[in-house]
Amino acid sequence: MERMALTRSALRLFSGRFTQACQVRGYADAPSMSLTFAAPSQVLYNNISVKQIDVPSFSGSFGILPAHVPTLAVLKPGVVTVFENDGSTKKFFVSSGTVTINEDSTVQLLAEEAVPVDTLDISAAKELLAQSQSQLASASSEVAKAEAEISIEVSEALVKACE
Amino acid sequence: SQQVRGMATLRMISIRLKSVKNIQKITQSMKMVSAAKYTKAERELKLARPYGIGAQEFYKKAEVKDEEGEKGQLIIAVSSDRGLCGAVHSSIGRIVKTDIAANPNTKVVIVGDKVRNILQRLYAKNIAMVVTEVGRKPAVFGDAALVAQSIINSGIEFSKGKILFNAFRTVVSFRTTEMPLYSQNAVANASKLPVYDSLDSDVIQSYTEFSLASLLFYSMKENATSEQSSRMTAMDNASKNAGEMIDKLTMTFNRTRQAVITRELIEIISGAAALETKN
């Protein structure tokens, strides 16, 4: 009798852990998400299934995995990293734009300008930064100051992306 | 006097023939230019389509509906400054007219002179803004952003909105389509909005403003491609019609020329015969 109780409780413990393991496995089998990453003049991904996307946004940089909670975010100048299903990683610099994550795990990443990071020229980026800083110094109106600050933000991000 | 009339008609026909031949040359060269512009526009449209379709996804997935309100309707009519392109501008003008007749509380933002000319006479007070210098060069995102910014700065409020443009189907066909536009309030009250996490009014505002520019850009690209293909077809038809006129006129010219010659011969011969019989 004692032995039966022991076995029964052991089974219960064991089966509990087993079902937990099953649940974890189930979650990882969630359908991968479909990414559409485009700029007005080029298409980078059109409804392609990917594993993960890291995006820089004004509410913080975050990674998007399948079954991420639906949300909208505004992109900050920075690097978007796409982890494809075959394990490869691609990095793109984006200037601005929006990212939409829908309930059905489709992601629309609409960037105003997007370029692969390896096409960036660090010396040109540093030059742009110096130019924007002098623009800020000589800016007279609020609008000009804001434009110069935006320019500085983008060039700083560019320099950071090249490093 | 019949002789004189023959020669005069001959001259008139030859003047007309020369002018129709010139017109045919012009329409043929316009067709070539449009064909080149169409190829470029179609290429750029293909690259812009995923962007444009992606920009509409959120509104569909979040099931955003028009705001319940009395702020009226906003129509952004996309056309261009240049004509001779078939039904591209008139189809947009027609739909705007029926829309305004159905809801008088409508404001129209016109992109391009041609639709302005169509609406100016009867609906001038519904025109909120006109954008000119459209169509000469292919549109870039910056152009759409400029228009979007002007619309936002003008503070136009609306409950229901749409962008009216010509969606490109094939070289010989386009369809006048509308894309819905939603105000910030409409988005904030969307039935599925609570599903979306951590949204504040700043994010919604930035999102709707950027998406206005994106949707405008996409509609401009579609419209430009439709316009160029339509102009190509129209100029091709014009060249063919001119060709038919040239054939008919050449026939008439030759017939008249031969009639003039025959008449001269008859007069000479009958004059000679009269002299002979006199003798």
Interface residues (C-beta under 8 A of the other chain):
Chain A: T36 A38 A39 P40 S41 Q42 V43 N46 S59 V69 P70 T71 L72 A73 V74 S96 G97 T98 T100 N102 E103 D104 T106 Q108 L110 E112
Chain B: E44 L47 A48 R49 P50 Y51 I53 G54 A55 E57 F58 K61 A62 V140 F141 K192 V195 Y196 D197 S198 L199 V203 I204 S206 Y207 F210 S211 S214 F217
